[in-house]
Amino acid sequence: MAKYNIGGYIFDDENKAKKAAKELKAVEYILGQIKDSDENAVLTVYKKLLNQRMFSTEIGMSFLAQLRQNLLDSEVFTPEDIPPVYSLEEPPKDVTPEEKTEDTNSSSDEKVSKAKKEKADKKVVAKVTNDSSEIKRLKAINKVLLIFCIALLLCVLGMFYVSTTINSPTILDYEEKLIDKYSSWEQDLTEREEAIREKEQEQQ
């Protein structure tokens, strides 16, 4: 008769060996999930495993026994707080109202946390979108101001040329107004460029 060695346990029956192999994978997965968890989280997992009666081979049952012993050794709980491992001979018991409430509360907390995370993600996306729109708007305004500044600069240069050939008080007065206007727009353009740079730095 063939013998199967699964996790250090010998099984004569092939079907039971396959089941033990599945339980071994489940144990490895659970250990990976709870390795960084605190004692309360481990106790919650332990109780769920008992309620679901996930294990029925020596591998799974020894894992449950070891998990309970680890919880006892932590001295965080009393023996009464940690239910004993079920016997394979006893029939499955109904889930108590307290355990149902605990599972319901856990699911509700997970849903609330998920909803909060989704809400926060939406706020971040909205903020980034608004910032991008604001930067585009400022850049468009800057382009218009730049065109006007260039046009004014050309006008000022033209007025300088005219003033060197014609010494008219009216022309000189208009020239000063153009220079003042150009200076004002140039300052406005500089301020808007700084605002765009600040917005782009905030997004990085």
C-alpha positions as CSV (number, residue, x, y, z in Angstrom):
1,M,0.0,0.0,0.0
2,A,1.3,3.4,-1.0
3,K,2.1,5.9,1.7
4,Y,2.0,9.7,1.3
5,N,4.1,12.0,3.4
6,I,2.4,15.4,3.6
7,G,4.0,18.0,5.9
8,G,5.7,15.3,8.0
9,Y,2.5,13.3,8.4
10,I,2.0,9.9,6.8
11,F,-1.3,9.1,5.1
12,D,-2.3,5.7,3.7
13,D,-5.4,7.0,1.9
14,E,-4.8,9.0,-1.3
15,N,-7.9,11.1,-0.9
16,K,-7.0,12.0,2.6
17,A,-3.5,12.8,1.5
18,K,-4.8,15.2,-1.2
19,K,-7.1,16.9,1.4
20,A,-4.1,17.2,3.8
21,A,-2.1,18.8,1.0
22,K,-4.8,21.4,0.5
23,E,-4.9,22.1,4.2
24,L,-1.2,22.5,4.2
25,K,-1.5,25.2,1.5
26,A,-4.3,26.8,3.5
27,V,-2.1,26.8,6.7
28,E,0.8,28.4,4.8
29,Y,-1.5,31.1,3.4
30,I,-3.1,31.9,6.8
31,L,0.4,32.1,8.4
32,G,1.4,34.6,5.7
33,Q,-1.7,36.7,6.4
34,I,-1.4,36.9,10.2
35,K,2.4,37.1,10.6
36,D,2.3,40.8,11.2
37,S,-1.1,40.9,13.0
38,D,-1.7,41.6,16.7
39,E,-3.2,39.0,19.1
40,N,-6.8,40.3,18.7
41,A,-6.6,39.8,14.9
42,V,-5.2,36.3,15.3
43,L,-7.9,35.4,17.8
44,T,-10.5,36.6,15.3
45,V,-9.0,34.4,12.6
46,Y,-8.8,31.5,15.0
47,K,-12.5,31.8,15.9
48,K,-13.5,32.0,12.2
49,L,-11.5,28.8,11.5
50,L,-13.3,27.0,14.3
51,N,-16.7,28.2,13.0
52,Q,-16.0,27.2,9.5
53,R,-14.5,23.9,10.5
54,M,-12.0,24.3,7.7
55,F,-9.7,21.5,8.8
56,S,-10.2,17.8,9.2
57,T,-6.8,16.2,8.9
58,E,-3.9,16.0,11.3
59,I,-2.2,18.9,9.5
60,G,-5.1,21.4,10.0
61,M,-6.0,20.2,13.5
62,S,-2.4,20.5,14.7
63,F,-2.3,24.0,13.3
64,L,-5.4,25.0,15.2
65,A,-4.0,23.5,18.4
66,Q,-0.7,25.3,17.9
67,L,-2.5,28.6,17.1
68,R,-4.6,28.3,20.4
69,Q,-1.4,27.5,22.4
70,N,0.3,30.6,20.9
71,L,-2.6,32.8,22.0
72,L,-2.5,31.3,25.5
73,D,1.3,31.9,25.7
74,S,0.8,35.5,24.7
75,E,-1.0,36.0,28.1
76,V,-3.2,38.6,26.5
77,F,-6.3,36.4,26.9
78,T,-7.6,34.0,29.5
79,P,-8.3,30.4,28.6
80,E,-12.0,31.2,28.6
81,D,-11.5,33.8,25.9
82,I,-10.0,31.2,23.5
83,P,-12.5,28.5,22.5
84,P,-11.0,24.9,22.4
85,V,-10.3,23.2,19.1
86,Y,-13.4,21.3,17.9
87,S,-13.4,17.5,17.8
88,L,-13.9,15.8,14.5
89,E,-16.4,13.5,16.1
90,E,-18.7,16.2,17.4
91,P,-21.3,17.7,14.9
92,P,-20.9,21.3,13.7
93,K,-22.5,23.8,16.1
94,D,-24.5,26.8,15.1
95,V,-22.9,30.1,15.1
96,T,-23.8,32.1,18.3
97,P,-25.5,35.5,18.0
98,E,-22.4,37.1,19.4
99,E,-20.2,35.6,16.7
100,K,-22.7,36.6,14.0
101,T,-22.7,40.1,15.4
102,E,-18.8,40.1,15.4
103,D,-18.7,39.0,11.8
104,T,-21.4,41.6,10.8
105,N,-19.5,44.4,12.6
106,S,-16.3,43.3,10.9
107,S,-17.9,43.4,7.5
108,S,-19.5,46.8,8.3
109,D,-16.1,48.2,9.4
110,E,-14.5,47.0,6.1
111,K,-17.3,48.6,4.1
112,V,-17.0,51.9,5.9
113,S,-13.2,51.9,5.5
114,K,-13.6,51.1,1.8
115,A,-16.1,53.9,1.3
116,K,-13.8,56.4,3.1
117,K,-10.9,55.3,0.9
118,E,-13.0,55.7,-2.3
119,K,-14.2,59.2,-1.1
120,A,-10.6,60.3,-0.3
121,D,-9.4,59.0,-3.7
122,K,-12.2,61.0,-5.5
123,K,-11.2,64.2,-3.6
124,V,-7.6,63.7,-4.7
125,V,-8.6,63.2,-8.3
126,A,-10.9,66.2,-8.2
127,K,-8.1,68.4,-6.7
128,V,-5.6,67.3,-9.4
129,T,-8.2,68.0,-12.1
130,N,-9.0,71.4,-10.7
131,D,-5.3,72.3,-10.4
132,S,-4.7,71.2,-14.0
133,S,-7.6,73.3,-15.3
134,E,-6.3,76.3,-13.3
135,I,-2.8,75.9,-14.8
136,K,-4.3,75.6,-18.3
137,R,-6.4,78.8,-17.7
138,L,-3.3,80.7,-16.4
139,K,-1.2,79.6,-19.4
140,A,-3.9,80.8,-21.8
141,I,-4.1,84.2,-20.1
142,N,-0.3,84.4,-20.2
143,K,-0.2,83.8,-23.9
144,V,-2.7,86.6,-24.5
145,L,-0.7,88.9,-22.2
146,L,2.5,88.0,-24.0
147,I,1.0,88.9,-27.3
148,F,-0.2,92.3,-26.0
149,C,3.2,92.9,-24.4
150,I,4.9,92.3,-27.7
151,A,2.5,94.6,-29.5
152,L,3.0,97.3,-26.9
153,L,6.7,96.9,-27.1
154,L,6.6,97.4,-30.9
155,C,4.4,100.5,-30.4
156,V,6.8,101.9,-27.8
157,L,9.8,101.3,-30.2
158,G,7.8,102.9,-33.0
159,M,7.0,105.9,-30.7
160,F,10.7,106.2,-29.8
161,Y,11.5,106.3,-33.5
162,V,8.8,108.9,-34.1
163,S,9.9,111.0,-31.1
164,T,13.5,111.2,-32.4
165,T,12.2,112.6,-35.7
166,I,9.3,114.7,-34.5
167,N,9.4,116.6,-31.1
168,S,5.6,116.8,-30.6
169,P,4.3,117.1,-27.0
170,T,1.3,115.1,-27.8
171,I,3.3,112.2,-29.2
172,L,5.7,112.3,-26.2
173,D,2.8,112.2,-23.8
174,Y,1.3,109.2,-25.6
175,E,4.6,107.5,-25.6
176,E,4.8,107.8,-21.8
177,K,1.4,106.3,-21.4
178,L,2.3,103.4,-23.6
179,I,5.5,102.8,-21.6
180,D,3.5,102.8,-18.3
181,K,0.9,100.4,-19.8
182,Y,3.6,98.1,-21.0
183,S,5.3,98.1,-17.6
184,S,2.0,97.2,-15.9
185,W,1.3,94.3,-18.2
186,E,4.8,93.0,-18.0
187,Q,4.5,92.9,-14.2
188,D,1.2,91.2,-14.4
189,L,2.6,88.6,-16.8
190,T,5.5,87.9,-14.4
191,E,3.2,87.4,-11.5
192,R,1.0,84.9,-13.5
193,E,4.1,83.0,-14.6
194,E,5.1,82.6,-10.9
195,A,1.6,81.4,-10.1
196,I,1.8,78.7,-12.8
197,R,5.2,77.5,-11.6
198,E,3.9,77.2,-8.0
199,K,0.9,75.2,-9.2
200,E,3.0,72.9,-11.2
201,Q,5.4,72.4,-8.2
202,E,2.4,71.5,-6.0
203,Q,1.4,68.7,-8.4
204,Q,4.9,67.2,-8.5
